Amino acid sequence: MKKLFIHTIFIFSAMFGYAQNLVPNHSFEDTTSCPVTLADLSKANNWTSPTDGSPDYFNSCNGSVAGVPNNIFGTQSAIDGSAYVGISVYDLNNSYSYREYLQVQLLQTLTVGQKYYVSFYVSLADSNDYAIKEFGAYFSDTF
């Protein structure tokens, strides 16, 4: 399965005089334990998957398939710290439209009319032959 790495996802802040990151564990450093297999997103505190997809959690404490910077999909250093998440957004090996997503509950409720800034880093895995053109974030009042 081809993966798209997401590095230090969602540096998200309100724009009122000072930057305050509203995403807990934005660099996936806060863990319950080191990931053992690829689909160990549950080891990164606060992050979950809203579907049956299985986002992969990569951390330098894993010296094997889920390691940083070297892992089963290639080599990629973390932008901040020693961890990141990989998701599959397009898979030619399945007859159905397989996608992986991840989600996190923000530290505070967003205010209508307030401007916010969101950014994230996206890197195509070394082992991939295909990329996507666009990547985005979705905000909901339910979790």
HELIX and SHEET records of a PDB file:
HELIX    1   1 LEU A   41  LYS A   43  5                                   3    
SHEET    1   A 4 ASP A  56  ASN A  59  0                                        
SHEET    2   A 4 ALA A  83  ILE A  87 -1                                        
SHEET    3   A 4 LEU A   4  ALA A  14 -1                                        
SHEET    4   A 4 TYR A 116  LEU A 124 -1                                        
SHEET    1   B 2 ASN A  70  ASN A  71  0                                        
SHEET    2   B 2 GLY A  74  THR A  75 -1                                        
END                                                                             
